[in-house]
Amino acid sequence: MSGSRVLDLFAGTGAFGFEALSRGAEAVVFVDTDRLATRLLSETAESLHVQDRVVILALTASQAIGKLAGQGRKFGIVFLDPPYDTDWIQRVVSTSSFPDLLEDEAILIIERSALFGEPRIPESFLKAFGRKYGDTIVEIFRVA
């Protein structure tokens, strides 16, 4: 993770993004629509003294993708952990500007429920890892 730029969509507590920062990530963009979550993300960034390496967007994933792609932002790691009973994974990976956010050889990490249908991941992503933990599946894809 050292030197990576990370996009943490559906950030919630930001555990993934803050862990990435502790392991040397250059910067993290946190995205969440919940105002309480974004406030707590900001407070956590300040308490960890990493606010200069964090951007917090109170937007939907679709809005954030459009905004970040429009700014020409690129990420080496994208983490998707949307609410399990939604189609957000499919919506995100199918967004036409989503590939524009990815650096060469970027990785996409998806956490999802094993109880819902498997999302169709575009062929431009090669599955590198997958494991089931109870009712949760974690998958890692590389940009082809």
N, C-alpha and C positions, 0 to 999 in steps of 0.2 A: 504493500500500500504506500510505501514511501514515495512521496512526490506526486501522488495521484490526486486528481480532482474528482470528487465524489458527488453524485446526485442521489439524495435520499428522498424518494417520493413517498408520500403517505408516512411522513417521518414519525408522527406520534411523539414518543419521548426522545427520539433522536439517538437511541442507544447505538444503532449501527454507525451513524455518522460520527458520533463522539468517540466511539472505539476506533474508527478509522483515523481520526485526528491523533489519538494517543499512540497510534502505530505509525505515524509519520506522514499521513495524508497532507497534501499542501493546503487544501480547502474543501469545504463541504457546503453544498446548497441543500437546505432542508425545505421541503414543501409539505404543507398541511393546510387544510381549510379550517380547522378548528382553532379559534382565536385563543382559547386557553392553552392549547398545545403550543402555539407559536410564541405565546408569552413565556411559557415555561422553557421553551428552547432558548429563547433570548437570555433568560435568567441563568440557565445552565451554562451557556457559552460564557457569560460574564464571570460566573463563579469559577470556571475552569481557565479563565484568562485566555480564551481562544476566539473572542468576538471579532478580532481582526481577520480570522480565517473562515468566518461563517457568514452565509447569507441565508436569511429566512424569508420565504415567500408564503404569504397567506393566500394561496390560490389553489384552484383545482389542478390536478395533474395535467390535464389538457391545456389549461391556461399557462401553466408554468413551462410546459414543453414549447408552446408557441413563443412565449416571451424569451426564453433562453436560446432557442434556435434563431430567433430574430436578432439576438445580440451576438450570434456567432460563438456562443459558449460551447465548449467540448469537455467531455468527461471520460475518464478511464474506467470508472466503476459506477454502475447505476444499480441501486437497490430498490426493488419493488416489493412492498409488503402491504397491499391494500386490504381493506376489510374482506374477509373470506367469502361472504355471500354476494359478491358483486362481480361484474364483468370487467373490472378496471384493468386487469392484466392484458386482456385481449384488446381493449380500447387503447392502452398505452402503446403496445408493440405494433399496433396497426396504424398509429398516427403517422401521416406522411412525413412530418418533420422530425420524428423521433430518431431515425438514423443520423440525422444531421448533428445530433448532440454527442455522438459517439466518436471517440478517438480511434485511430487504427488499433486493432487488437484489444479493444475495450472488453470488459466483462459485464454481463448482466446477471444479477443475482435476484432470483424470484423466490419468495416464500409464499406458499399457498396451502389451501386446505385440500386434503386427499378426498374429502367428501363431495367436492364439486367437480364438474367436468374439467378435463385438461384443456388449457388454452392452446390455441394454434399459434405457435411461434414461427415467425417467418424463417425461410430457409437460409437467410443471411446470418442466422445465429446457430452455432454448433453447440450442442449440449456436451459439456465437459464433465459434469458431475450431477448426480441426483441421489437423494436419500430421503427416506420416509422416517419421520420421528413421530410416532403415535398417529394423530390425524393431520400432521403437518408435513408438507413436502418442501424441501429446499433444493433448488436447481441452480446450477451455474452454467451460463452460456458464454461463448466467445464469439465475437464478431468474425464472420467468415471472410 
